[in-house]
């Protein structure tokens, strides 16, 4: 369980940075957790950027 949480966390950090680690993503045991964390990180960045766009549009 500890490895899965660590892989998820690392994937999220990489998702925030926009840099996926192919070796970690294909790991046979924790690859799924890493990819899920990466995707969650990218979704969070997308939502943050959408919020910034809404704020900028509201200021016009």
N, C-alpha and C positions, 0 to 999 in steps of 0.2 A: 504494500500500500504506500509506503514511504517513497519508493521509486516512482510510482505512478504520479503522486502529487508533485514530486520534484520535476518530473518530465513535463507535466502540465504547466507548472510555474515557469519553467525555462522556455517553453513554447510561447507562453503569453508575453514574456519579456521580448523574445525574438519577434513576435507579432507586432508589438509596439514599435520596434525598431524597423520592421519591414524586411528582415533578413532571416530567411528560413535556413535551417541547418539540415541538408538532405540526409546526412548520416543518422542524425537523431530521429528524423521523421520516418526513416525506414527500419529503425530498431525493432526487432521481432517481439520484444516484450513491452516496451514503453512507447513505441512509435505512435500508436493511436492516441495516447494521452498527450504526447508532444504536439501532434497535429491539431487536436482539439483545442489545446491551449493557444496554439498559434492562431487558429481561426478566431477564437474568442478575442484575442488581442487585436486582430485586424478589424473585427466588427466594432470594437470599442473605439478604435481610432476613427473609423468611418463615422460613427455616431457623433464623436466629438467634432469632427470637421463639419458635419451637417449642422450642428448647433452653432458653430462659428459662422457659417454661411447665413443661417437664419438671423443671427444677431446683426450681421453686416447689412443684410437686406432690410431689416426693420429700422435701421438708422438712416436709410435713404429718404 
